[in-house]
Amino acid sequence: MTTAQAILERLKSLPDSAQQEVLDFIKFLESRRAGLVQEEEDAWSGFSLASAMRGMENEETAYTLSDLKESFS
């Protein structure tokens, strides 16, 4: 018997109110898992950006501050 089958067998014996609690808990677990996945994706994204930018702080810039200022005549 699989875990899902064992859960279903036990779930059938519970009253409707308890079954609703189980459903609420499943939804909570799903949302928590989605949050963890997003945190992991964010961490990898930050790592990727940091890796791409590594060493750039030591590079000379080709532009001066005056190059960046927009003039209005």
HTML snippet that shows the backbone in 3Dmol.js (N, CA, C, O; Angstrom):
<script src="https://3Dmol.org/build/3Dmol-min.js"></script>
<div id="view" style="width:600px;height:400px;position:relative"></div>
<script>
const pdb = `
ATOM      1  N   MET A   1       0.852  -1.177   0.000  1.00  0.00           N
ATOM      2  CA  MET A   1       0.000   0.000   0.000  1.00  0.00           C
ATOM      3  C   MET A   1       0.899   1.242   0.000  1.00  0.00           C
ATOM      4  O   MET A   1       1.851   1.339   0.774  1.00  0.00           O
ATOM      5  N   THR A   2       0.574   2.182  -0.882  1.00  0.00           N
ATOM      6  CA  THR A   2       1.360   3.411  -0.948  1.00  0.00           C
ATOM      7  C   THR A   2       0.960   4.360   0.179  1.00  0.00           C
ATOM      8  O   THR A   2      -0.054   4.162   0.848  1.00  0.00           O
ATOM      9  N   THR A   3       1.763   5.376   0.372  1.00  0.00           N
ATOM     10  CA  THR A   3       1.446   6.379   1.397  1.00  0.00           C
ATOM     11  C   THR A   3       0.123   7.064   1.089  1.00  0.00           C
ATOM     12  O   THR A   3      -0.692   7.271   1.988  1.00  0.00           O
ATOM     13  N   ALA A   4      -0.097   7.417  -0.177  1.00  0.00           N
ATOM     14  CA  ALA A   4      -1.344   8.081  -0.561  1.00  0.00           C
ATOM     15  C   ALA A   4      -2.545   7.192  -0.274  1.00  0.00           C
ATOM     16  O   ALA A   4      -3.574   7.671   0.201  1.00  0.00           O
ATOM     17  N   GLN A   5      -2.421   5.913  -0.557  1.00  0.00           N
ATOM     18  CA  GLN A   5      -3.522   4.989  -0.287  1.00  0.00           C
ATOM     19  C   GLN A   5      -3.789   4.879   1.208  1.00  0.00           C
ATOM     20  O   GLN A   5      -4.946   4.843   1.628  1.00  0.00           O
ATOM     21  N   ALA A   6      -2.738   4.824   2.013  1.00  0.00           N
ATOM     22  CA  ALA A   6      -2.893   4.739   3.465  1.00  0.00           C
ATOM     23  C   ALA A   6      -3.574   5.991   4.008  1.00  0.00           C
ATOM     24  O   ALA A   6      -4.419   5.911   4.899  1.00  0.00           O
ATOM     25  N   ILE A   7      -3.197   7.150   3.464  1.00  0.00           N
ATOM     26  CA  ILE A   7      -3.822   8.409   3.895  1.00  0.00           C
ATOM     27  C   ILE A   7      -5.299   8.408   3.532  1.00  0.00           C
ATOM     28  O   ILE A   7      -6.143   8.777   4.348  1.00  0.00           O
ATOM     29  N   LEU A   8      -5.611   7.993   2.312  1.00  0.00           N
ATOM     30  CA  LEU A   8      -7.010   7.960   1.871  1.00  0.00           C
ATOM     31  C   LEU A   8      -7.854   7.030   2.729  1.00  0.00           C
ATOM     32  O   LEU A   8      -8.984   7.369   3.079  1.00  0.00           O
ATOM     33  N   GLU A   9      -7.322   5.863   3.072  1.00  0.00           N
ATOM     34  CA  GLU A   9      -8.059   4.914   3.913  1.00  0.00           C
ATOM     35  C   GLU A   9      -8.385   5.533   5.274  1.00  0.00           C
ATOM     36  O   GLU A   9      -9.515   5.433   5.753  1.00  0.00           O
ATOM     37  N   ARG A  10      -7.411   6.160   5.879  1.00  0.00           N
ATOM     38  CA  ARG A  10      -7.636   6.785   7.185  1.00  0.00           C
ATOM     39  C   ARG A  10      -8.549   7.998   7.068  1.00  0.00           C
ATOM     40  O   ARG A  10      -9.375   8.249   7.945  1.00  0.00           O
ATOM     41  N   LEU A  11      -8.399   8.743   5.985  1.00  0.00           N
ATOM     42  CA  LEU A  11      -9.202   9.940   5.770  1.00  0.00           C
ATOM     43  C   LEU A  11     -10.679   9.606   5.677  1.00  0.00           C
ATOM     44  O   LEU A  11     -11.522  10.348   6.181  1.00  0.00           O
ATOM     45  N   LYS A  12     -10.993   8.490   5.032  1.00  0.00           N
ATOM     46  CA  LYS A  12     -12.391   8.065   4.863  1.00  0.00           C
ATOM     47  C   LYS A  12     -13.082   7.823   6.199  1.00  0.00           C
ATOM     48  O   LYS A  12     -14.299   7.975   6.309  1.00  0.00           O
ATOM     49  N   SER A  13     -12.305   7.447   7.215  1.00  0.00           N
ATOM     50  CA  SER A  13     -12.905   7.149   8.521  1.00  0.00           C
ATOM     51  C   SER A  13     -13.149   8.393   9.370  1.00  0.00           C
ATOM     52  O   SER A  13     -13.796   8.312  10.414  1.00  0.00           O
ATOM     53  N   LEU A  14     -12.642   9.531   8.935  1.00  0.00           N
ATOM     54  CA  LEU A  14     -12.793  10.771   9.710  1.00  0.00           C
ATOM     55  C   LEU A  14     -14.109  11.465   9.376  1.00  0.00           C
ATOM     56  O   LEU A  14     -14.627  11.323   8.269  1.00  0.00           O
ATOM     57  N   PRO A  15     -14.652  12.224  10.344  1.00  0.00           N
ATOM     58  CA  PRO A  15     -15.847  13.021  10.050  1.00  0.00           C
ATOM     59  C   PRO A  15     -15.505  14.165   9.093  1.00  0.00           C
ATOM     60  O   PRO A  15     -14.337  14.523   8.941  1.00  0.00           O
ATOM     61  N   ASP A  16     -16.518  14.731   8.453  1.00  0.00           N
ATOM     62  CA  ASP A  16     -16.306  15.789   7.463  1.00  0.00           C
ATOM     63  C   ASP A  16     -15.478  16.952   8.008  1.00  0.00           C
ATOM     64  O   ASP A  16     -14.617  17.481   7.305  1.00  0.00           O
ATOM     65  N   SER A  17     -15.732  17.349   9.245  1.00  0.00           N
ATOM     66  CA  SER A  17     -14.989  18.487   9.803  1.00  0.00           C
ATOM     67  C   SER A  17     -13.498  18.178   9.897  1.00  0.00           C
ATOM     68  O   SER A  17     -12.666  19.047   9.638  1.00  0.00           O
ATOM     69  N   ALA A  18     -13.160  16.956  10.263  1.00  0.00           N
ATOM     70  CA  ALA A  18     -11.748  16.561  10.341  1.00  0.00           C
ATOM     71  C   ALA A  18     -11.153  16.439   8.938  1.00  0.00           C
ATOM     72  O   ALA A  18      -9.984  16.767   8.733  1.00  0.00           O
ATOM     73  N   GLN A  19     -11.937  15.977   7.979  1.00  0.00           N
ATOM     74  CA  GLN A  19     -11.463  15.909   6.603  1.00  0.00           C
ATOM     75  C   GLN A  19     -11.154  17.303   6.081  1.00  0.00           C
ATOM     76  O   GLN A  19     -10.199  17.486   5.327  1.00  0.00           O
ATOM     77  N   GLN A  20     -11.959  18.292   6.478  1.00  0.00           N
ATOM     78  CA  GLN A  20     -11.710  19.676   6.070  1.00  0.00           C
ATOM     79  C   GLN A  20     -10.405  20.186   6.670  1.00  0.00           C
ATOM     80  O   GLN A  20      -9.655  20.910   6.016  1.00  0.00           O
ATOM     81  N   GLU A  21     -10.135  19.803   7.921  1.00  0.00           N
ATOM     82  CA  GLU A  21      -8.870  20.183   8.548  1.00  0.00           C
ATOM     83  C   GLU A  21      -7.685  19.588   7.795  1.00  0.00           C
ATOM     84  O   GLU A  21      -6.668  20.253   7.597  1.00  0.00           O
ATOM     85  N   VAL A  22      -7.824  18.340   7.380  1.00  0.00           N
ATOM     86  CA  VAL A  22      -6.760  17.694   6.608  1.00  0.00           C
ATOM     87  C   VAL A  22      -6.541  18.444   5.295  1.00  0.00           C
ATOM     88  O   VAL A  22      -5.402  18.692   4.898  1.00  0.00           O
ATOM     89  N   LEU A  23      -7.636  18.804   4.627  1.00  0.00           N
ATOM     90  CA  LEU A  23      -7.528  19.556   3.376  1.00  0.00           C
ATOM     91  C   LEU A  23      -6.844  20.899   3.604  1.00  0.00           C
ATOM     92  O   LEU A  23      -5.997  21.308   2.810  1.00  0.00           O
ATOM     93  N   ASP A  24      -7.207  21.583   4.681  1.00  0.00           N
ATOM     94  CA  ASP A  24      -6.572  22.862   5.007  1.00  0.00           C
ATOM     95  C   ASP A  24      -5.072  22.677   5.241  1.00  0.00           C
ATOM     96  O   ASP A  24      -4.265  23.500   4.810  1.00  0.00           O
ATOM     97  N   PHE A  25      -4.706  21.590   5.926  1.00  0.00           N
ATOM     98  CA  PHE A  25      -3.295  21.326   6.193  1.00  0.00           C
ATOM     99  C   PHE A  25      -2.544  21.033   4.899  1.00  0.00           C
ATOM    100  O   PHE A  25      -1.407  21.474   4.730  1.00  0.00           O
ATOM    101  N   ILE A  26      -3.162  20.302   3.993  1.00  0.00           N
ATOM    102  CA  ILE A  26      -2.537  20.022   2.695  1.00  0.00           C
ATOM    103  C   ILE A  26      -2.301  21.325   1.942  1.00  0.00           C
ATOM    104  O   ILE A  26      -1.240  21.521   1.350  1.00  0.00           O
ATOM    105  N   LYS A  27      -3.287  22.212   1.964  1.00  0.00           N
ATOM    106  CA  LYS A  27      -3.130  23.515   1.300  1.00  0.00           C
ATOM    107  C   LYS A  27      -1.993  24.311   1.930  1.00  0.00           C
ATOM    108  O   LYS A  27      -1.224  24.968   1.229  1.00  0.00           O
ATOM    109  N   PHE A  28      -1.892  24.248   3.257  1.00  0.00           N
ATOM    110  CA  PHE A  28      -0.801  24.926   3.958  1.00  0.00           C
ATOM    111  C   PHE A  28       0.550  24.365   3.510  1.00  0.00           C
ATOM    112  O   PHE A  28       1.474  25.127   3.223  1.00  0.00           O
ATOM    113  N   LEU A  29       0.667  23.040   3.449  1.00  0.00           N
ATOM    114  CA  LEU A  29       1.918  22.416   3.022  1.00  0.00           C
ATOM    115  C   LEU A  29       2.272  22.816   1.594  1.00  0.00           C
ATOM    116  O   LEU A  29       3.437  23.068   1.290  1.00  0.00           O
ATOM    117  N   GLU A  30       1.270  22.874   0.719  1.00  0.00           N
ATOM    118  CA  GLU A  30       1.512  23.277  -0.661  1.00  0.00           C
ATOM    119  C   GLU A  30       2.015  24.713  -0.736  1.00  0.00           C
ATOM    120  O   GLU A  30       2.949  25.007  -1.481  1.00  0.00           O
ATOM    121  N   SER A  31       1.400  25.607   0.033  1.00  0.00           N
ATOM    122  CA  SER A  31       1.811  27.013  -0.008  1.00  0.00           C
ATOM    123  C   SER A  31       3.206  27.187   0.582  1.00  0.00           C
ATOM    124  O   SER A  31       4.000  27.980   0.077  1.00  0.00           O
ATOM    125  N   ARG A  32       3.504  26.454   1.640  1.00  0.00           N
ATOM    126  CA  ARG A  32       4.835  26.524   2.241  1.00  0.00           C
ATOM    127  C   ARG A  32       5.882  26.009   1.267  1.00  0.00           C
ATOM    128  O   ARG A  32       6.961  26.589   1.143  1.00  0.00           O
ATOM    129  N   ARG A  33       5.568  24.930   0.582  1.00  0.00           N
ATOM    130  CA  ARG A  33       6.495  24.360  -0.413  1.00  0.00           C
ATOM    131  C   ARG A  33       6.722  25.340  -1.553  1.00  0.00           C
ATOM    132  O   ARG A  33       7.848  25.500  -2.024  1.00  0.00           O
ATOM    133  N   ALA A  34       5.647  26.004  -2.003  1.00  0.00           N
ATOM    134  CA  ALA A  34       5.782  26.995  -3.068  1.00  0.00           C
ATOM    135  C   ALA A  34       6.681  28.142  -2.617  1.00  0.00           C
ATOM    136  O   ALA A  34       7.489  28.643  -3.399  1.00  0.00           O
ATOM    137  N   GLY A  35       6.543  28.563  -1.354  1.00  0.00           N
ATOM    138  CA  GLY A  35       7.390  29.623  -0.809  1.00  0.00           C
ATOM    139  C   GLY A  35       8.847  29.211  -0.751  1.00  0.00           C
ATOM    140  O   GLY A  35       9.733  30.013  -1.044  1.00  0.00           O
ATOM    141  N   LEU A  36       9.102  27.968  -0.374  1.00  0.00           N
ATOM    142  CA  LEU A  36      10.484  27.480  -0.304  1.00  0.00           C
ATOM    143  C   LEU A  36      11.102  27.405  -1.694  1.00  0.00           C
ATOM    144  O   LEU A  36      12.277  27.721  -1.881  1.00  0.00           O
ATOM    145  N   VAL A  37      10.300  26.984  -2.664  1.00  0.00           N
ATOM    146  CA  VAL A  37      10.795  26.913  -4.040  1.00  0.00           C
ATOM    147  C   VAL A  37      11.147  28.310  -4.529  1.00  0.00           C
ATOM    148  O   VAL A  37      12.175  28.500  -5.178  1.00  0.00           O
ATOM    149  N   GLN A  38      10.297  29.295  -4.220  1.00  0.00           N
ATOM    150  CA  GLN A  38      10.558  30.667  -4.653  1.00  0.00           C
ATOM    151  C   GLN A  38      11.808  31.212  -3.976  1.00  0.00           C
ATOM    152  O   GLN A  38      12.611  31.891  -4.616  1.00  0.00           O
ATOM    153  N   GLU A  39      11.983  30.923  -2.688  1.00  0.00           N
ATOM    154  CA  GLU A  39      13.185  31.372  -1.981  1.00  0.00           C
ATOM    155  C   GLU A  39      14.439  30.771  -2.616  1.00  0.00           C
ATOM    156  O   GLU A  39      15.459  31.446  -2.757  1.00  0.00           O
ATOM    157  N   GLU A  40      14.354  29.499  -2.997  1.00  0.00           N
ATOM    158  CA  GLU A  40      15.497  28.839  -3.611  1.00  0.00           C
ATOM    159  C   GLU A  40      15.813  29.463  -4.969  1.00  0.00           C
ATOM    160  O   GLU A  40      16.978  29.680  -5.302  1.00  0.00           O
ATOM    161  N   GLU A  41      14.767  29.751  -5.752  1.00  0.00           N
ATOM    162  CA  GLU A  41      14.971  30.389  -7.054  1.00  0.00           C
ATOM    163  C   GLU A  41      15.584  31.778  -6.883  1.00  0.00           C
ATOM    164  O   GLU A  41      16.470  32.169  -7.644  1.00  0.00           O
ATOM    165  N   ASP A  42      15.111  32.519  -5.882  1.00  0.00           N
ATOM    166  CA  ASP A  42      15.667  33.845  -5.617  1.00  0.00           C
ATOM    167  C   ASP A  42      17.143  33.758  -5.215  1.00  0.00           C
ATOM    168  O   ASP A  42      17.963  34.576  -5.633  1.00  0.00           O
ATOM    169  N   ALA A  43      17.459  32.761  -4.406  1.00  0.00           N
ATOM    170  CA  ALA A  43      18.851  32.592  -3.974  1.00  0.00           C
ATOM    171  C   ALA A  43      19.759  32.289  -5.169  1.00  0.00           C
ATOM    172  O   ALA A  43      20.851  32.847  -5.278  1.00  0.00           O
ATOM    173  N   TRP A  44      19.307  31.403  -6.067  1.00  0.00           N
ATOM    174  CA  TRP A  44      20.106  31.084  -7.245  1.00  0.00           C
ATOM    175  C   TRP A  44      20.229  32.287  -8.159  1.00  0.00           C
ATOM    176  O   TRP A  44      21.281  32.506  -8.761  1.00  0.00           O
ATOM    177  N   SER A  45      19.173  33.061  -8.267  1.00  0.00           N
ATOM    178  CA  SER A  45      19.210  34.254  -9.110  1.00  0.00           C
ATOM    179  C   SER A  45      20.237  35.245  -8.564  1.00  0.00           C
ATOM    180  O   SER A  45      21.029  35.803  -9.324  1.00  0.00           O
ATOM    181  N   GLY A  46      20.223  35.463  -7.252  1.00  0.00           N
ATOM    182  CA  GLY A  46      21.191  36.359  -6.622  1.00  0.00           C
ATOM    183  C   GLY A  46      22.611  35.852  -6.792  1.00  0.00           C
ATOM    184  O   GLY A  46      23.527  36.633  -7.050  1.00  0.00           O
ATOM    185  N   PHE A  47      22.795  34.558  -6.650  1.00  0.00           N
ATOM    186  CA  PHE A  47      24.112  33.959  -6.834  1.00  0.00           C
ATOM    187  C   PHE A  47      24.594  34.159  -8.266  1.00  0.00           C
ATOM    188  O   PHE A  47      25.756  34.490  -8.502  1.00  0.00           O
ATOM    189  N   SER A  48      23.688  33.954  -9.215  1.00  0.00           N
ATOM    190  CA  SER A  48      24.037  34.099 -10.625  1.00  0.00           C
ATOM    191  C   SER A  48      24.449  35.533 -10.935  1.00  0.00           C
ATOM    192  O   SER A  48      25.449  35.761 -11.617  1.00  0.00           O
ATOM    193  N   LEU A  49      23.684  36.494 -10.438  1.00  0.00           N
ATOM    194  CA  LEU A  49      24.008  37.898 -10.665  1.00  0.00           C
ATOM    195  C   LEU A  49      25.337  38.262 -10.005  1.00  0.00           C
ATOM    196  O   LEU A  49      26.157  38.965 -10.595  1.00  0.00           O
ATOM    197  N   ALA A  50      25.546  37.784  -8.787  1.00  0.00           N
ATOM    198  CA  ALA A  50      26.803  38.065  -8.091  1.00  0.00           C
ATOM    199  C   ALA A  50      27.982  37.469  -8.847  1.00  0.00           C
ATOM    200  O   ALA A  50      29.044  38.085  -8.940  1.00  0.00           O
ATOM    201  N   SER A  51      27.792  36.278  -9.384  1.00  0.00           N
ATOM    202  CA  SER A  51      28.864  35.645 -10.153  1.00  0.00           C
ATOM    203  C   SER A  51      29.154  36.422 -11.425  1.00  0.00           C
ATOM    204  O   SER A  51      30.313  36.588 -11.805  1.00  0.00           O
ATOM    205  N   ALA A  52      28.114  36.896 -12.081  1.00  0.00           N
ATOM    206  CA  ALA A  52      28.291  37.648 -13.323  1.00  0.00           C
ATOM    207  C   ALA A  52      28.988  38.979 -13.076  1.00  0.00           C
ATOM    208  O   ALA A  52      29.751  39.438 -13.926  1.00  0.00           O
ATOM    209  N   MET A  53      28.743  39.600 -11.941  1.00  0.00           N
ATOM    210  CA  MET A  53      29.292  40.917 -11.630  1.00  0.00           C
ATOM    211  C   MET A  53      30.652  40.829 -10.922  1.00  0.00           C
ATOM    212  O   MET A  53      31.305  41.853 -10.726  1.00  0.00           O
ATOM    213  N   ARG A  54      31.079  39.641 -10.542  1.00  0.00           N
ATOM    214  CA  ARG A  54      32.312  39.468  -9.784  1.00  0.00           C
ATOM    215  C   ARG A  54      33.493  40.075 -10.539  1.00  0.00           C
ATOM    216  O   ARG A  54      33.699  39.779 -11.716  1.00  0.00           O
ATOM    217  N   GLY A  55      34.250  40.904  -9.880  1.00  0.00           N
ATOM    218  CA  GLY A  55      35.436  41.508 -10.455  1.00  0.00           C
ATOM    219  C   GLY A  55      35.176  42.813 -11.171  1.00  0.00           C
ATOM    220  O   GLY A  55      36.127  43.515 -11.514  1.00  0.00           O
ATOM    221  N   MET A  56      33.932  43.164 -11.409  1.00  0.00           N
ATOM    222  CA  MET A  56      33.635  44.390 -12.148  1.00  0.00           C
ATOM    223  C   MET A  56      33.926  45.647 -11.337  1.00  0.00           C
ATOM    224  O   MET A  56      34.129  46.722 -11.901  1.00  0.00           O
ATOM    225  N   GLU A  57      33.945  45.509 -10.013  1.00  0.00           N
ATOM    226  CA  GLU A  57      34.208  46.689  -9.190  1.00  0.00           C
ATOM    227  C   GLU A  57      35.622  47.207  -9.403  1.00  0.00           C
ATOM    228  O   GLU A  57      35.909  48.361  -9.084  1.00  0.00           O
ATOM    229  N   ASN A  58      36.503  46.381  -9.932  1.00  0.00           N
ATOM    230  CA  ASN A  58      37.885  46.783 -10.180  1.00  0.00           C
ATOM    231  C   ASN A  58      38.123  47.309 -11.590  1.00  0.00           C
ATOM    232  O   ASN A  58      39.214  47.785 -11.902  1.00  0.00           O
ATOM    233  N   GLU A  59      37.112  47.224 -12.434  1.00  0.00           N
ATOM    234  CA  GLU A  59      37.272  47.676 -13.817  1.00  0.00           C
ATOM    235  C   GLU A  59      37.183  49.197 -13.905  1.00  0.00           C
ATOM    236  O   GLU A  59      36.446  49.837 -13.156  1.00  0.00           O
ATOM    237  N   GLU A  60      37.945  49.754 -14.830  1.00  0.00           N
ATOM    238  CA  GLU A  60      37.864  51.193 -15.069  1.00  0.00           C
ATOM    239  C   GLU A  60      36.610  51.484 -15.880  1.00  0.00           C
ATOM    240  O   GLU A  60      36.218  50.700 -16.743  1.00  0.00           O
ATOM    241  N   THR A  61      35.995  52.604 -15.595  1.00  0.00           N
ATOM    242  CA  THR A  61      34.803  52.988 -16.340  1.00  0.00           C
ATOM    243  C   THR A  61      35.195  53.790 -17.575  1.00  0.00           C
ATOM    244  O   THR A  61      36.179  54.530 -17.576  1.00  0.00           O
ATOM    245  N   ALA A  62      34.403  53.621 -18.616  1.00  0.00           N
ATOM    246  CA  ALA A  62      34.667  54.343 -19.857  1.00  0.00           C
ATOM    247  C   ALA A  62      33.957  55.696 -19.868  1.00  0.00           C
ATOM    248  O   ALA A  62      34.136  56.482 -20.799  1.00  0.00           O
ATOM    249  N   TYR A  63      33.168  55.966 -18.860  1.00  0.00           N
ATOM    250  CA  TYR A  63      32.361  57.184 -18.821  1.00  0.00           C
ATOM    251  C   TYR A  63      32.726  58.036 -17.619  1.00  0.00           C
ATOM    252  O   TYR A  63      33.138  57.523 -16.578  1.00  0.00           O
ATOM    253  N   THR A  64      32.569  59.345 -17.777  1.00  0.00           N
ATOM    254  CA  THR A  64      32.756  60.271 -16.660  1.00  0.00           C
ATOM    255  C   THR A  64      31.384  60.736 -16.211  1.00  0.00           C
ATOM    256  O   THR A  64      30.383  60.465 -16.873  1.00  0.00           O
ATOM    257  N   LEU A  65      31.337  61.425 -15.101  1.00  0.00           N
ATOM    258  CA  LEU A  65      30.076  61.937 -14.589  1.00  0.00           C
ATOM    259  C   LEU A  65      29.445  62.901 -15.577  1.00  0.00           C
ATOM    260  O   LEU A  65      28.223  62.921 -15.726  1.00  0.00           O
ATOM    261  N   SER A  66      30.252  63.694 -16.249  1.00  0.00           N
ATOM    262  CA  SER A  66      29.714  64.649 -17.228  1.00  0.00           C
ATOM    263  C   SER A  66      29.094  63.905 -18.433  1.00  0.00           C
ATOM    264  O   SER A  66      28.163  64.422 -19.051  1.00  0.00           O
ATOM    265  N   ASP A  67      29.581  62.741 -18.761  1.00  0.00           N
ATOM    266  CA  ASP A  67      28.988  61.952 -19.840  1.00  0.00           C
ATOM    267  C   ASP A  67      27.566  61.510 -19.492  1.00  0.00           C
ATOM    268  O   ASP A  67      26.723  61.317 -20.367  1.00  0.00           O
ATOM    269  N   LEU A  68      27.330  61.358 -18.203  1.00  0.00           N
ATOM    270  CA  LEU A  68      26.042  60.834 -17.767  1.00  0.00           C
ATOM    271  C   LEU A  68      24.991  61.922 -17.565  1.00  0.00           C
ATOM    272  O   LEU A  68      23.800  61.619 -17.497  1.00  0.00           O
ATOM    273  N   LYS A  69      25.402  63.155 -17.470  1.00  0.00           N
ATOM    274  CA  LYS A  69      24.460  64.247 -17.248  1.00  0.00           C
ATOM    275  C   LYS A  69      23.801  64.645 -18.563  1.00  0.00           C
ATOM    276  O   LYS A  69      24.456  64.785 -19.596  1.00  0.00           O
ATOM    277  N   GLU A  70      22.495  64.822 -18.489  1.00  0.00           N
ATOM    278  CA  GLU A  70      21.759  65.244 -19.679  1.00  0.00           C
ATOM    279  C   GLU A  70      21.660  66.763 -19.670  1.00  0.00           C
ATOM    280  O   GLU A  70      21.338  67.361 -18.643  1.00  0.00           O
ATOM    281  N   SER A  71      21.929  67.373 -20.788  1.00  0.00           N
ATOM    282  CA  SER A  71      21.862  68.841 -20.825  1.00  0.00           C
ATOM    283  C   SER A  71      20.604  69.279 -21.570  1.00  0.00           C
ATOM    284  O   SER A  71      20.196  68.671 -22.560  1.00  0.00           O
ATOM    285  N   PHE A  72      20.013  70.337 -21.068  1.00  0.00           N
ATOM    286  CA  PHE A  72      18.816  70.919 -21.665  1.00  0.00           C
ATOM    287  C   PHE A  72      19.137  72.326 -22.145  1.00  0.00           C
ATOM    288  O   PHE A  72      19.576  73.169 -21.362  1.00  0.00           O
ATOM    289  N   SER A  73      18.927  72.572 -23.385  1.00  0.00           N
ATOM    290  CA  SER A  73      19.234  73.895 -23.928  1.00  0.00           C
ATOM    291  C   SER A  73      17.976  74.633 -24.313  1.00  0.00           C
ATOM    292  O   SER A  73      18.047  75.766 -24.789  1.00  0.00           O
TER     293      SER A  73
END
`;
const viewer = $3Dmol.createViewer("view");
viewer.addModel(pdb, "pdb");
viewer.setStyle({}, {cartoon: {color: "spectrum"}});
viewer.zoomTo();
viewer.render();
</script>
